[in-house]
Amino acid sequence: MMRSSRARLHPLSRVQTGRPFALWLADVGGPLGRWAGLVMLTAGAASVIAGGQGLAGMGLPIMRAAMDVAGVVFVGLALLGVLLPRDHRRAPSVLASTLRPGVTVAGIWLAAALLVLVFSAATAFDRSIATVGAAELLVWITRLGAGQGLLLTVAGATFVLVTATLRLHAPDRVPPRAVLAVALFAMITPTVTGHAAGAADFQVISVIGIGVHVAAAAVWVGGLGALLLLVAPHRGLLVATLPRFSRLAAASITAVTISGIVATLVRLPTDPHHGGPASWSALLESGWGLLLTGKVVALAGIGGLGWLTRRRMAASRMPLLLWAGHEMALMAVTLGLAAALTQTAPTT
């Protein structure tokens, strides 16, 4: 009778936490930590090179990069709940192994969003972190678009943390697609309410374009990282999941490319003498233009590596994982450049 009752439980409930979190951290935390460190290092260095802000100006881009990394990691974990074939024998244990780390990542995401909120307010009011007051914070989150977007991100990260905690104890109560949707909403809010919303011309196109760009990039990067770290050790599950992810990745790459072009054209600086778009040479002389160029070059490299990786899917496991690892490293650089780009105005 007891066996029958246990058999009716949700598969993830029988493996409440999957592998012990310490073992998960030992296996996954190493490469994940290196990628996250590369993102934040790139964001800080790129911000200094583009804006000449010195060491003091690296705080906000690095915090923004940390927030983005946490969001992308959570999107990747949530995406596995949608991608993995539930009828595969390995799928329940892999999904269960994401539940407790998902709570941890959501908590880091919320903490990073709060820090970015404070850092941004201090920068906007030209204050130090220690001297920014409640009045400045209130104005920042209620009257200015960038602050409102970060407040929405904090709210979204809070809701993600709540849903992740619920799924840890009762996976059936929150559908994976709902968690993924909330996570993507929290990812796009600081961007679509920041510089993109401030574009006077074609504002709606700019906001939609940058929202699609960020969401597609998060799915692409987070999904590949989750597959590489959590699914690749199970060859059969990887083979069953890769075709589904490849179709999603192809759509994401297309969306990232098209939306990136649209968002860039809308935000191109204008020539003060002729009133039209600035020349490409002038664009490359600005910090924003240099960051944008670096991001485009990195994305082209990712596309090339992705193409090579897909061609090796039928080959042995190690070449596939090696090429995918190189792709993730370039993605980390791109995320760092993107984080620095969000803190740089498109001026010539």
C-alpha positions as a printed Julia matrix, in Angstrom:
348×3 Matrix{Float64}:
  0.0    0.0     0.0
  2.83   2.39    0.87
  4.66   1.52   -2.36
  1.54   2.32   -4.36
  1.22   5.67   -2.63
  4.84   6.54   -3.32
  4.48   5.57   -6.95
  1.83   8.2    -7.43
  4.14  10.98   -6.29
  5.6   13.35   -8.83
  8.96  11.98  -10.09
 10.79  15.05   -8.81
  9.25  14.67   -5.36
 10.88  11.28   -4.9
 14.26  12.89   -5.55
 13.61  15.96   -3.52
 16.95  17.64   -4.05
 18.56  15.45   -6.71
 22.28  15.08   -6.07
 23.64  16.62   -2.88
 24.19  20.32   -3.44
 27.86  20.08   -2.45
 28.5   17.52   -5.2
 26.53  19.6    -7.69
 28.62  22.64   -6.79
 31.85  20.67   -7.11
 30.99  19.43  -10.61
 29.16  22.45  -12.0
 30.41  25.34   -9.86
 33.96  25.2   -11.29
 33.21  25.95  -14.95
 30.21  28.09  -14.02
 32.38  30.19  -11.7
 35.03  30.62  -14.4
 32.44  31.75  -16.95
 30.85  34.14  -14.45
 34.27  35.55  -13.56
 35.04  36.06  -17.24
 31.76  37.95  -17.7
 32.44  40.32  -14.8
 36.1   40.81  -15.72
 35.11  41.66  -19.3
 32.39  44.05  -18.11
 34.75  45.95  -15.8
 37.62  46.13  -18.27
 35.37  47.1   -21.19
 33.72  49.84  -19.15
 37.08  51.36  -18.23
 38.38  51.15  -21.81
 35.23  52.68  -23.27
 34.59  55.38  -20.7
 37.88  55.91  -18.9
 36.11  55.79  -15.53
 38.96  54.17  -13.65
 38.63  51.57  -10.91
 35.85  53.49   -9.17
 33.65  53.26  -12.25
 33.91  49.48  -12.52
 31.47  48.78   -9.68
 28.19  49.29  -11.53
 29.12  47.36  -14.73
 30.46  44.46  -12.64
 27.32  44.37  -10.49
 25.18  44.56  -13.63
 27.19  41.68  -15.11
 26.67  39.62  -11.94
 22.92  40.29  -12.11
 22.8   39.27  -15.77
 24.82  36.11  -15.12
 22.47  35.02  -12.34
 19.47  35.69  -14.57
 20.93  33.75  -17.51
 21.86  30.81  -15.27
 18.35  30.68  -13.85
 16.82  30.89  -17.34
 18.99  27.94  -18.35
 17.87  25.88  -15.35
 14.22  26.76  -15.98
 14.58  25.96  -19.68
 15.56  22.39  -18.88
 12.09  21.88  -17.38
 10.65  22.7   -20.8
 13.23  21.02  -23.05
 13.94  17.67  -21.43
 11.75  14.77  -22.61
  9.81  13.68  -19.54
  9.61  10.07  -20.69
 13.39   9.65  -20.64
 14.59   7.71  -17.61
 17.34  10.22  -16.78
 15.17  13.34  -17.07
 13.57  13.25  -13.57
 16.91  13.03  -11.78
 18.46  15.81  -13.87
 15.44  18.06  -13.32
 15.51  17.28   -9.61
 19.17  18.27   -9.47
 18.23  21.79  -10.66
 15.7   22.55   -7.92
 17.94  23.48   -5.0
 20.55  25.28   -7.16
 17.65  27.16   -8.73
 16.72  28.58   -5.32
 20.34  29.57   -4.67
 20.72  31.24   -8.08
 17.41  33.09   -7.64
 18.63  34.41   -4.28
 21.91  35.6    -5.85
 19.92  37.22   -8.65
 17.75  39.13   -6.17
 20.76  40.26   -4.13
 22.6   41.42   -7.26
 19.5   43.29   -8.49
 19.24  45.13   -5.19
 22.92  46.08   -5.37
 22.53  47.29   -8.95
 19.54  49.38   -7.85
 21.58  51.11   -5.16
 24.7   51.47   -7.34
 22.6   52.98  -10.16
 20.93  55.49   -7.86
 24.29  56.52   -6.43
 25.69  57.0    -9.93
 22.62  58.95  -11.12
 22.8   61.37   -8.17
 26.61  61.47   -8.15
 26.79  60.08   -4.63
 28.87  57.4    -3.01
 27.17  54.16   -2.04
 27.48  55.06    1.63
 25.83  58.47    1.24
 22.94  57.71   -1.11
 19.77  58.25    0.9
 16.22  56.95    0.95
 14.97  60.1    -0.78
 17.26  59.55   -3.76
 16.3   55.9    -3.94
 12.61  56.78   -3.87
 12.99  59.28   -6.7
 15.09  56.79   -8.66
 12.54  53.96   -8.51
  9.4   56.05   -8.93
 10.2   58.85  -11.38
 13.0   57.63  -13.66
 12.59  54.87  -16.22
 15.89  53.11  -15.5
 15.11  52.95  -11.79
 11.57  51.71  -12.46
 12.98  48.97  -14.66
 15.37  47.86  -11.94
 12.53  47.89   -9.44
 10.6   45.59  -11.76
 13.68  43.38  -11.99
 13.85  43.2    -8.18
 10.15  42.31   -8.09
 10.63  39.7   -10.83
 13.66  38.18   -9.09
 11.69  38.05   -5.84
  8.83  36.24   -7.57
 11.32  33.88   -9.23
 12.8   33.09   -5.8
  9.33  32.37   -4.42
  8.39  30.09   -7.32
 11.75  28.31   -7.21
 11.24  27.65   -3.5
  7.75  26.31   -4.16
  9.07  24.01   -6.88
 11.73  22.7    -4.51
  9.05  21.38   -2.16
  6.14  20.8    -4.55
  7.2   20.69   -8.23
  3.63  20.26   -9.48
  2.43  23.56   -8.01
  4.32  25.79  -10.47
  4.56  24.88  -14.18
  8.11  25.15  -15.59
  6.88  27.4   -18.42
  5.5   29.89  -15.9
  8.84  30.05  -14.07
 10.66  30.54  -17.39
  8.27  33.32  -18.44
  8.71  35.23  -15.17
 12.49  34.84  -15.38
 12.57  36.23  -18.93
 10.35  39.13  -17.87
 12.79  39.96  -15.06
 15.69  39.75  -17.54
 14.31  42.29  -20.01
 12.86  44.92  -17.66
 16.05  46.9   -16.85
 16.99  47.1   -20.52
 13.65  48.02  -22.1
 13.14  50.78  -19.52
 16.67  52.16  -19.74
 18.5   53.53  -22.77
 16.14  51.78  -25.22
 13.11  53.52  -23.77
 14.93  56.8   -23.86
 15.27  56.77  -27.64
 13.06  59.57  -28.84
 12.64  58.21  -32.37
 11.04  54.8   -32.97
 10.71  54.24  -29.23
  8.3   51.3   -29.55
 10.55  49.57  -32.1
 13.56  50.14  -29.87
 11.88  48.72  -26.77
 10.5   45.66  -28.56
 13.79  45.06  -30.34
 15.94  45.17  -27.21
 13.43  43.06  -25.27
 13.5   40.34  -27.93
 17.29  40.63  -28.09
 17.81  40.11  -24.37
 15.24  37.31  -24.02
 16.58  35.38  -27.02
 20.18  35.78  -25.84
 19.27  34.53  -22.35
 17.57  31.44  -23.79
 20.49  30.78  -26.15
 23.29  31.22  -23.6
 21.47  29.79  -20.59
 20.21  26.79  -22.53
 23.61  25.9   -23.94
 25.27  26.24  -20.53
 22.64  24.06  -18.85
 22.96  21.38  -21.52
 26.73  21.44  -21.36
 26.98  21.19  -17.56
 23.93  19.13  -16.57
 22.75  17.11  -19.56
 25.99  16.31  -21.42
 27.16  13.76  -18.79
 24.12  11.65  -19.74
 24.79  10.74  -23.37
 21.35   9.29  -24.09
 19.52  12.27  -22.61
 21.8   14.66  -24.51
 21.04  12.93  -27.81
 17.31  13.1   -27.09
 17.41  16.79  -26.1
 19.87  18.27  -28.61
 17.51  18.37  -31.62
 14.92  20.31  -29.59
 17.52  22.75  -28.31
 19.11  23.14  -31.74
 15.81  24.32  -33.19
 15.35  26.73  -30.29
 18.96  27.93  -30.58
 18.54  28.58  -34.3
 15.44  30.68  -33.63
 17.25  32.5   -30.8
 20.29  33.27  -32.96
 18.03  34.65  -35.68
 16.12  36.77  -33.17
 19.33  38.06  -31.56
 20.77  39.04  -34.94
 17.69  40.79  -36.33
 16.71  42.53  -33.09
 20.31  43.59  -32.5
 20.51  45.21  -35.92
 17.19  47.0   -35.41
 18.07  48.21  -31.9
 21.48  49.43  -33.07
 20.1   51.36  -36.05
 17.54  53.05  -33.8
 20.18  54.07  -31.26
 22.9   55.17  -33.7
 24.3   58.6   -32.76
 23.43  61.49  -35.06
 25.85  63.72  -36.87
 25.62  67.15  -35.15
 26.54  68.94  -38.4
 24.22  67.19  -40.85
 21.48  65.85  -38.58
 21.66  62.32  -39.98
 23.28  59.17  -38.62
 26.94  59.51  -37.74
 29.48  57.95  -40.05
 30.87  54.53  -39.2
 34.31  56.03  -38.6
 32.82  58.43  -36.05
 30.91  55.57  -34.46
 34.11  53.58  -34.01
 35.7   56.53  -32.23
 33.14  56.46  -29.41
 33.21  54.2   -26.37
 29.71  52.94  -27.17
 30.75  52.17  -30.74
 33.85  50.27  -29.62
 31.81  48.14  -27.22
 29.22  47.5   -29.92
 31.92  46.48  -32.39
 33.46  44.12  -29.87
 30.08  42.57  -29.19
 29.4   42.08  -32.91
 32.8   40.42  -33.41
 32.2   38.14  -30.42
 28.73  37.21  -31.7
 30.19  36.38  -35.11
 32.73  34.12  -33.39
 29.96  32.45  -31.4
 27.99  31.86  -34.58
 31.0   30.24  -36.23
 31.73  28.04  -33.23
 28.06  27.12  -32.98
 28.05  26.02  -36.6
 31.15  23.88  -36.01
 29.62  22.43  -32.84
 26.42  21.41  -34.64
 28.51  19.64  -37.29
 30.21  17.64  -34.52
 27.02  16.54  -32.8
 27.28  13.13  -34.41
 30.94  12.79  -33.44
 32.41  11.6   -30.15
 31.46  13.31  -26.9
 34.69  15.12  -26.08
 35.07  17.15  -29.31
 31.46  18.23  -29.0
 31.89  19.37  -25.4
 35.23  21.02  -26.16
 33.78  23.17  -28.96
 30.68  23.96  -26.9
 32.97  25.03  -24.05
 34.78  27.46  -26.36
 31.38  28.77  -27.45
 30.38  29.37  -23.83
 33.63  31.25  -23.15
 32.91  33.6   -26.04
 29.34  33.95  -24.8
 30.72  35.0   -21.41
 32.81  37.71  -23.1
 29.74  38.87  -25.04
 27.65  39.06  -21.87
 30.36  41.17  -20.24
 30.45  43.53  -23.21
 26.65  43.73  -23.18
 26.65  44.6   -19.47
 29.16  47.4   -20.08
 27.17  48.55  -23.13
 24.04  49.06  -21.03
 25.96  51.55  -18.89
 27.34  53.52  -21.85
 25.37  56.2   -23.69
 25.52  56.12  -27.53
 27.42  59.38  -28.0
 30.11  60.16  -30.52
